[in-house]
């Protein structure tokens, strides 16, 4: 019983971005009554982020996964928008105060894969007197369950005792592959949600990358691992120090080590060059790297060769590893709202409910 209580608490903290969860009570006059939960125009996209809470968006709206697990929409196509967040619920009579609100997602989030919106969530069930979490992925439009997480059948009993059916993270790695992280295992799924690869030595962060037909991740002893997705042979890549966290763009892998040094790794020859110091936590976006040295460290924007673009420490609620880019803005979801700024750190502001 104690283990499962701890498990539920840990997962709650993860989904809240290390923030205490709470359901915000509000009377939102902008609640909409229509056929689709996610309205707007154009194709849906997933905002790329390394850690923290995220968002999906189309040509008109951004749908934020706020800390209380209520998705809130923001119409950024309206130039006169007052930067106010609205609960993404179709029922104008809903109080949005508990899990009966359709905007609520129980320990999970929405994501976009192959232009379709999916939701992963975890349901708590009592089994043999203990609470256990069971994770599933459903297609948003049809409600069809496309994947149920399970403990790998060939996992050793020593590992399995600390594993569960819960889903901690889902990350879309490419048009064809999505990664699902559990407590002690990670699955790579194809576009039909069939398992194509599984490994148990998962690290602290949910990062994974597909580059040149290879899958990369950080294992539980802080090594960067490369897996050939044709032969499924794996090997560790030499790094400078222990790889604390990593991110990537289309061409390179970036990782920080225990000394808060930031390195740029070439997948071609597996060589690394140091590009910055004081960058323990970071995320790589389209143009820049947003980094922080950790406790009491300044928040710095770098270009991808390590040149300092700006110090954005004054942007109080803007994150580093939790920052994500949508069009010409950087966003971070924090306890109470959404912070935003220009790519170079200018014009900081916050959106509230």
Buried (B, 14 or more C-beta within 10 A) or exposed (E): EEEBEEBBEEBBEBBBBEBEEEBBEBEBEEBBEEEEBBBBEEEBBBBBBBBBBBBBBBEBBBBBBBBBBBBBBBBBBEEEEEEBBBBBBBBEEBBBBEEEBBBBBEBBBBBBBEEBBBBBBBBEEEEEEEBBBBBBBBBBEEEEEBBEBBBBEEBEEEBBEEBBBBBBBBBBBBEBBBBBBBBBBBBBBEEEBEEBBBBBBBBEBBBBBBBEEBBBBBBEEBBBBBBEBEEEEBEEBEBBBBBBBBBBBEEBBBBBBEEBBBBBBEBEEBEBEBBBBBBBBBBBBEBBBBBBBEEEBEBBBBEBEBEEBBEBBEBEBBBBBBBBBBEEBBBBBBBBBBBBBEBEBEEBEBBEB
